[in-house]
Amino acid sequence: MINLPIDVTANQIFNAPKSKDPKNKRPMSEEGQHYQEKIPLPPLYKRKHYFKNCKMCTKKHVRKQTQYQCKACNVPLCPGSCFEDFHKNMS
């Protein structure tokens, strides 16, 4: 049995702030229109996460999978340097 304080509501328990993990921050590009989002799961996909090969790593002949993509471009990119390099080379 879990002992909870009597004056706590369900909303306070379930809507508690999530952890502030720096990996979840979405880096912005210089234009401000491009940011990273998780790749949406295809219909009827059974697993929790969907991965694609990173576009920039593929150019470097490295096979690296990512679950993030640029929302504006729909290009799968690793968080951090690949995302920034791709958008610098674009302009």
N, CA, C and O atoms as a GROMACS GRO file, in nm:
protein
  364
    1MET      N    1   0.084  -0.117   0.000
    1MET     CA    2   0.000   0.000   0.000
    1MET      C    3   0.089   0.124   0.000
    1MET      O    4   0.191   0.128   0.068
    2ILE      N    5   0.050   0.223  -0.076
    2ILE     CA    6   0.124   0.348  -0.086
    2ILE      C    7   0.060   0.450   0.006
    2ILE      O    8  -0.061   0.470   0.005
    3ASN      N    9   0.143   0.515   0.086
    3ASN     CA   10   0.093   0.618   0.176
    3ASN      C   11   0.109   0.755   0.111
    3ASN      O   12   0.221   0.803   0.095
    4LEU      N   13  -0.003   0.816   0.072
    4LEU     CA   14  -0.003   0.949   0.013
    4LEU      C   15  -0.067   1.048   0.110
    4LEU      O   16  -0.156   1.011   0.187
    5PRO      N   17  -0.022   1.172   0.107
    5PRO     CA   18  -0.089   1.272   0.191
    5PRO      C   19  -0.236   1.287   0.150
    5PRO      O   20  -0.269   1.272   0.032
    6ILE      N   21  -0.320   1.316   0.244
    6ILE     CA   22  -0.464   1.324   0.219
    6ILE      C   23  -0.499   1.444   0.132
    6ILE      O   24  -0.593   1.437   0.052
    7ASP      N   25  -0.426   1.554   0.145
    7ASP     CA   26  -0.460   1.677   0.073
    7ASP      C   27  -0.405   1.684  -0.069
    7ASP      O   28  -0.413   1.790  -0.132
    8VAL      N   29  -0.350   1.575  -0.123
    8VAL     CA   30  -0.295   1.573  -0.259
    8VAL      C   31  -0.403   1.524  -0.354
    8VAL      O   32  -0.468   1.422  -0.329
    9THR      N   33  -0.422   1.596  -0.465
    9THR     CA   34  -0.522   1.556  -0.564
    9THR      C   35  -0.455   1.475  -0.675
    9THR      O   36  -0.333   1.475  -0.689
   10ALA      N   37  -0.537   1.407  -0.753
   10ALA     CA   38  -0.485   1.327  -0.864
   10ALA      C   39  -0.417   1.416  -0.968
   10ALA      O   40  -0.316   1.376  -1.026
   11ASN      N   41  -0.470   1.536  -0.992
   11ASN     CA   42  -0.408   1.628  -1.088
   11ASN      C   43  -0.268   1.667  -1.046
   11ASN      O   44  -0.179   1.680  -1.130
   12GLN      N   45  -0.246   1.686  -0.917
   12GLN     CA   46  -0.113   1.722  -0.869
   12GLN      C   47  -0.015   1.607  -0.888
   12GLN      O   48   0.103   1.630  -0.913
   13ILE      N   49  -0.063   1.484  -0.878
   13ILE     CA   50   0.025   1.368  -0.893
   13ILE      C   51   0.057   1.345  -1.040
   13ILE      O   52   0.174   1.329  -1.076
   14PHE      N   53  -0.045   1.343  -1.126
   14PHE     CA   54  -0.025   1.307  -1.265
   14PHE      C   55   0.024   1.422  -1.352
   14PHE      O   56   0.080   1.397  -1.459
   15ASN      N   57   0.004   1.545  -1.310
   15ASN     CA   58   0.051   1.660  -1.387
   15ASN      C   59   0.176   1.722  -1.327
   15ASN      O   60   0.204   1.840  -1.349
   16ALA      N   61   0.249   1.643  -1.252
   16ALA     CA   62   0.373   1.692  -1.191
   16ALA      C   63   0.473   1.724  -1.302
   16ALA      O   64   0.470   1.659  -1.407
   17PRO      N   65   0.560   1.823  -1.282
   17PRO     CA   66   0.657   1.858  -1.386
   17PRO      C   67   0.748   1.741  -1.418
   17PRO      O   68   0.791   1.666  -1.330
   18LYS      N   69   0.778   1.726  -1.546
   18LYS     CA   70   0.866   1.619  -1.592
   18LYS      C   71   1.011   1.656  -1.563
   18LYS      O   72   1.042   1.771  -1.533
   19SER      N   73   1.098   1.557  -1.573
   19SER     CA   74   1.240   1.584  -1.547
   19SER      C   75   1.295   1.680  -1.652
   19SER      O   76   1.252   1.678  -1.767
   20LYS      N   77   1.387   1.762  -1.612
   20LYS     CA   78   1.446   1.861  -1.702
   20LYS      C   79   1.575   1.805  -1.759
   20LYS      O   80   1.685   1.845  -1.720
   21ASP      N   81   1.560   1.711  -1.850
   21ASP     CA   82   1.673   1.644  -1.912
   21ASP      C   83   1.723   1.727  -2.030
   21ASP      O   84   1.644   1.756  -2.120
   22PRO      N   85   1.851   1.766  -2.033
   22PRO     CA   86   1.900   1.849  -2.144
   22PRO      C   87   1.893   1.780  -2.280
   22PRO      O   88   1.898   1.849  -2.382
   23LYS      N   89   1.883   1.648  -2.285
   23LYS     CA   90   1.875   1.578  -2.413
   23LYS      C   91   1.744   1.610  -2.484
   23LYS      O   92   1.737   1.601  -2.607
   24ASN      N   93   1.641   1.646  -2.408
   24ASN     CA   94   1.511   1.671  -2.468
   24ASN      C   95   1.495   1.812  -2.522
   24ASN      O   96   1.393   1.843  -2.583
   25LYS      N   97   1.593   1.899  -2.502
   25LYS     CA   98   1.582   2.036  -2.553
   25LYS      C   99   1.595   2.034  -2.704
   25LYS      O  100   1.675   1.958  -2.759
   26ARG      N  101   1.518   2.116  -2.771
   26ARG     CA  102   1.518   2.120  -2.917
   26ARG      C  103   1.604   2.236  -2.963
   26ARG      O  104   1.566   2.352  -2.944
   27PRO      N  105   1.719   2.207  -3.023
   27PRO     CA  106   1.802   2.318  -3.070
   27PRO      C  107   1.736   2.389  -3.188
   27PRO      O  108   1.679   2.324  -3.276
   28MET      N  109   1.744   2.519  -3.189
   28MET     CA  110   1.686   2.599  -3.296
   28MET      C  111   1.795   2.632  -3.397
   28MET      O  112   1.910   2.652  -3.360
   29SER      N  113   1.759   2.638  -3.522
   29SER     CA  114   1.853   2.681  -3.625
   29SER      C  115   1.851   2.833  -3.633
   29SER      O  116   1.774   2.899  -3.562
   30GLU      N  117   1.936   2.888  -3.718
   30GLU     CA  118   1.945   3.034  -3.729
   30GLU      C  119   1.815   3.096  -3.778
   30GLU      O  120   1.780   3.206  -3.737
   31GLU      N  121   1.742   3.026  -3.866
   31GLU     CA  122   1.618   3.082  -3.920
   31GLU      C  123   1.508   3.084  -3.814
   31GLU      O  124   1.418   3.167  -3.822
   32GLY      N  125   1.513   2.995  -3.718
   32GLY     CA  126   1.411   2.989  -3.615
   32GLY      C  127   1.289   2.908  -3.656
   32GLY      O  128   1.201   2.884  -3.573
   33GLN      N  129   1.280   2.865  -3.782
   33GLN     CA  130   1.166   2.788  -3.829
   33GLN      C  131   1.189   2.638  -3.812
   33GLN      O  132   1.093   2.561  -3.803
   34HIS      N  133   1.313   2.598  -3.809
   34HIS     CA  134   1.348   2.457  -3.806
   34HIS      C  135   1.379   2.415  -3.663
   34HIS      O  136   1.462   2.477  -3.596
   35TYR      N  137   1.311   2.310  -3.617
   35TYR     CA  138   1.346   2.254  -3.488
   35TYR      C  139   1.320   2.105  -3.491
   35TYR      O  140   1.249   2.054  -3.579
   36GLN      N  141   1.378   2.035  -3.396
   36GLN     CA  142   1.370   1.891  -3.396
   36GLN      C  143   1.243   1.843  -3.328
   36GLN      O  144   1.194   1.902  -3.232
   37GLU      N  145   1.190   1.734  -3.383
   37GLU     CA  146   1.076   1.666  -3.323
   37GLU      C  147   1.103   1.517  -3.334
   37GLU      O  148   1.183   1.473  -3.417
   38LYS      N  149   1.036   1.440  -3.251
   38LYS     CA  150   1.048   1.295  -3.262
   38LYS      C  151   0.977   1.251  -3.389
   38LYS      O  152   0.873   1.305  -3.425
   39ILE      N  153   1.034   1.152  -3.456
   39ILE     CA  154   0.972   1.100  -3.578
   39ILE      C  155   0.840   1.032  -3.538
   39ILE      O  156   0.841   0.944  -3.452
   40PRO      N  157   0.729   1.073  -3.598
   40PRO     CA  158   0.600   1.013  -3.561
   40PRO      C  159   0.596   0.864  -3.596
   40PRO      O  160   0.656   0.821  -3.695
   41LEU      N  161   0.527   0.788  -3.514
   41LEU     CA  162   0.515   0.645  -3.539
   41LEU      C  163   0.422   0.621  -3.657
   41LEU      O  164   0.316   0.684  -3.667
   42PRO      N  165   0.459   0.529  -3.748
   42PRO     CA  166   0.369   0.494  -3.858
   42PRO      C  167   0.244   0.423  -3.804
   42PRO      O  168   0.247   0.367  -3.694
   43PRO      N  169   0.135   0.425  -3.880
   43PRO     CA  170   0.014   0.355  -3.834
   43PRO      C  171   0.042   0.206  -3.814
   43PRO      O  172   0.116   0.144  -3.891
   44LEU      N  173  -0.017   0.151  -3.713
   44LEU     CA  174  -0.006   0.008  -3.678
   44LEU      C  175   0.137  -0.034  -3.641
   44LEU      O  176   0.167  -0.154  -3.643
   45TYR      N  177   0.223   0.060  -3.607
   45TYR     CA  178   0.359   0.028  -3.565
   45TYR      C  179   0.355  -0.018  -3.420
   45TYR      O  180   0.295   0.050  -3.337
   46LYS      N  181   0.416  -0.132  -3.390
   46LYS     CA  182   0.399  -0.194  -3.258
   46LYS      C  183   0.499  -0.145  -3.154
   46LYS      O  184   0.473  -0.158  -3.034
   47ARG      N  185   0.611  -0.089  -3.195
   47ARG     CA  186   0.714  -0.049  -3.098
   47ARG      C  187   0.692   0.093  -3.050
   47ARG      O  188   0.611   0.167  -3.105
   48LYS      N  189   0.766   0.131  -2.945
   48LYS     CA  190   0.747   0.263  -2.884
   48LYS      C  191   0.818   0.374  -2.961
   48LYS      O  192   0.771   0.487  -2.961
   49HIS      N  193   0.929   0.343  -3.027
   49HIS     CA  194   1.008   0.444  -3.096
   49HIS      C  195   1.031   0.402  -3.241
   49HIS      O  196   1.036   0.283  -3.272
   50TYR      N  197   1.044   0.500  -3.327
   50TYR     CA  198   1.069   0.475  -3.469
   50TYR      C  199   1.201   0.542  -3.505
   50TYR      O  200   1.221   0.659  -3.475
   51PHE      N  201   1.290   0.469  -3.568
   51PHE     CA  202   1.423   0.519  -3.602
   51PHE      C  203   1.443   0.524  -3.752
   51PHE      O  204   1.390   0.442  -3.827
   52LYS      N  205   1.520   0.624  -3.796
   52LYS     CA  206   1.563   0.634  -3.935
   52LYS      C  207   1.712   0.665  -3.935
   52LYS      O  208   1.768   0.709  -3.834
   53ASN      N  209   1.777   0.642  -4.049
   53ASN     CA  210   1.919   0.672  -4.060
   53ASN      C  211   1.940   0.823  -4.071
   53ASN      O  212   1.870   0.891  -4.146
   54CYS      N  213   2.037   0.874  -3.996
   54CYS     CA  214   2.069   1.017  -3.998
   54CYS      C  215   2.126   1.055  -4.135
   54CYS      O  216   2.215   0.987  -4.186
   55LYS      N  217   2.074   1.162  -4.193
   55LYS     CA  218   2.115   1.207  -4.326
   55LYS      C  219   2.262   1.249  -4.329
   55LYS      O  220   2.335   1.214  -4.422
   56MET      N  221   2.307   1.324  -4.228
   56MET     CA  222   2.445   1.374  -4.225
   56MET      C  223   2.544   1.261  -4.198
   56MET      O  224   2.652   1.258  -4.258
   57CYS      N  225   2.510   1.170  -4.109
   57CYS     CA  226   2.599   1.057  -4.081
   57CYS      C  227   2.611   0.966  -4.203
   57CYS      O  228   2.718   0.910  -4.228
   58THR      N  229   2.502   0.952  -4.279
   58THR     CA  230   2.505   0.871  -4.400
   58THR      C  231   2.600   0.931  -4.503
   58THR      O  232   2.670   0.857  -4.573
   59LYS      N  233   2.604   1.065  -4.513
   59LYS     CA  234   2.699   1.130  -4.604
   59LYS      C  235   2.843   1.102  -4.565
   59LYS      O  236   2.931   1.098  -4.650
   60LYS      N  237   2.867   1.084  -4.434
   60LYS     CA  238   3.002   1.055  -4.384
   60LYS      C  239   3.032   0.905  -4.384
   60LYS      O  240   3.134   0.862  -4.333
   61HIS      N  241   2.942   0.826  -4.443
   61HIS     CA  242   2.952   0.680  -4.451
   61HIS      C  243   2.954   0.616  -4.312
   61HIS      O  244   3.026   0.520  -4.287
   62VAL      N  245   2.871   0.672  -4.223
   62VAL     CA  246   2.853   0.617  -4.088
   62VAL      C  247   2.706   0.583  -4.074
   62VAL      O  248   2.619   0.667  -4.100
   63ARG      N  249   2.676   0.460  -4.033
   63ARG     CA  250   2.536   0.422  -4.014
   63ARG      C  251   2.497   0.451  -3.870
   63ARG      O  252   2.537   0.381  -3.777
   64LYS      N  253   2.419   0.555  -3.853
   64LYS     CA  254   2.372   0.594  -3.721
   64LYS      C  255   2.223   0.623  -3.730
   64LYS      O  256   2.179   0.699  -3.816
   65GLN      N  257   2.147   0.563  -3.642
   65GLN     CA  258   2.002   0.582  -3.645
   65GLN      C  259   1.960   0.684  -3.540
   65GLN      O  260   2.020   0.696  -3.434
   66THR      N  261   1.855   0.759  -3.574
   66THR     CA  262   1.804   0.862  -3.486
   66THR      C  263   1.652   0.855  -3.482
   66THR      O  264   1.588   0.807  -3.576
   67GLN      N  265   1.596   0.903  -3.373
   67GLN     CA  266   1.450   0.910  -3.364
   67GLN      C  267   1.401   1.053  -3.376
   67GLN      O  268   1.286   1.082  -3.344
   68TYR      N  269   1.489   1.144  -3.424
   68TYR     CA  270   1.454   1.285  -3.439
   68TYR      C  271   1.463   1.328  -3.585
   68TYR      O  272   1.541   1.273  -3.663
   69GLN      N  273   1.382   1.426  -3.621
   69GLN     CA  274   1.386   1.484  -3.754
   69GLN      C  275   1.356   1.633  -3.744
   69GLN      O  276   1.303   1.680  -3.644
   70CYS      N  277   1.392   1.707  -3.849
   70CYS     CA  278   1.358   1.848  -3.856
   70CYS      C  279   1.211   1.857  -3.892
   70CYS      O  280   1.166   1.795  -3.989
   71LYS      N  281   1.136   1.934  -3.816
   71LYS     CA  282   0.992   1.942  -3.840
   71LYS      C  283   0.961   2.008  -3.974
   71LYS      O  284   0.867   1.967  -4.042
   72ALA      N  285   1.037   2.110  -4.013
   72ALA     CA  286   1.010   2.181  -4.138
   72ALA      C  287   1.057   2.101  -4.259
   72ALA      O  288   0.988   2.098  -4.362
   73CYS      N  289   1.172   2.036  -4.249
   73CYS     CA  290   1.232   1.966  -4.364
   73CYS      C  291   1.193   1.819  -4.372
   73CYS      O  292   1.204   1.759  -4.479
   74ASN      N  293   1.149   1.759  -4.262
   74ASN     CA  294   1.122   1.615  -4.252
   74ASN      C  295   1.244   1.532  -4.288
   74ASN      O  296   1.233   1.429  -4.354
   75VAL      N  297   1.362   1.577  -4.245
   75VAL     CA  298   1.487   1.506  -4.269
   75VAL      C  299   1.534   1.448  -4.137
   75VAL      O  300   1.549   1.522  -4.040
   76PRO      N  301   1.560   1.316  -4.130
   76PRO     CA  302   1.609   1.258  -4.005
   76PRO      C  303   1.752   1.303  -3.977
   76PRO      O  304   1.841   1.286  -4.060
   77LEU      N  305   1.774   1.361  -3.858
   77LEU     CA  306   1.905   1.414  -3.820
   77LEU      C  307   1.930   1.386  -3.673
   77LEU      O  308   1.839   1.390  -3.590
   78CYS      N  309   2.057   1.356  -3.641
   78CYS     CA  310   2.097   1.338  -3.501
   78CYS      C  311   2.085   1.472  -3.428
   78CYS      O  312   2.109   1.577  -3.488
   79PRO      N  313   2.048   1.470  -3.301
   79PRO     CA  314   2.044   1.595  -3.225
   79PRO      C  315   2.185   1.654  -3.214
   79PRO      O  316   2.282   1.580  -3.201
   80GLY      N  317   2.195   1.783  -3.218
   80GLY     CA  318   2.324   1.850  -3.198
   80GLY      C  319   2.392   1.885  -3.328
   80GLY      O  320   2.336   1.959  -3.410
   81SER      N  321   2.513   1.833  -3.347
   81SER     CA  322   2.598   1.879  -3.458
   81SER      C  323   2.540   1.846  -3.596
   81SER      O  324   2.549   1.928  -3.686
   82CYS      N  325   2.482   1.729  -3.614
   82CYS     CA  326   2.426   1.693  -3.746
   82CYS      C  327   2.312   1.788  -3.783
   82CYS      O  328   2.303   1.831  -3.898
   83PHE      N  329   2.227   1.820  -3.687
   83PHE     CA  330   2.115   1.911  -3.711
   83PHE      C  331   2.167   2.049  -3.752
   83PHE      O  332   2.118   2.108  -3.848
   84GLU      N  333   2.266   2.100  -3.678
   84GLU     CA  334   2.321   2.232  -3.707
   84GLU      C  335   2.396   2.234  -3.840
   84GLU      O  336   2.379   2.327  -3.919
   85ASP      N  337   2.480   2.132  -3.864
   85ASP     CA  338   2.558   2.127  -3.988
   85ASP      C  339   2.468   2.119  -4.111
   85ASP      O  340   2.495   2.184  -4.212
   86PHE      N  341   2.362   2.041  -4.103
   86PHE     CA  342   2.270   2.027  -4.216
   86PHE      C  343   2.209   2.162  -4.254
   86PHE      O  344   2.202   2.195  -4.372
   87HIS      N  345   2.167   2.238  -4.155
   87HIS     CA  346   2.102   2.366  -4.183
   87HIS      C  347   2.202   2.475  -4.220
   87HIS      O  348   2.164   2.571  -4.287
   88LYS      N  349   2.327   2.464  -4.178
   88LYS     CA  350   2.430   2.558  -4.222
   88LYS      C  351   2.464   2.534  -4.368
   88LYS      O  352   2.481   2.630  -4.445
   89ASN      N  353   2.473   2.407  -4.408
   89ASN     CA  354   2.504   2.373  -4.547
   89ASN      C  355   2.388   2.404  -4.640
   89ASN      O  356   2.408   2.427  -4.759
   90MET      N  357   2.266   2.406  -4.586
   90MET     CA  358   2.148   2.433  -4.667
   90MET      C  359   2.146   2.577  -4.717
   90MET      O  360   2.108   2.603  -4.832
   91SER      N  361   2.188   2.669  -4.632
   91SER     CA  362   2.179   2.811  -4.670
   91SER      C  363   2.301   2.861  -4.743
   91SER      O  364   2.307   2.978  -4.781
   0.00000   0.00000   0.00000
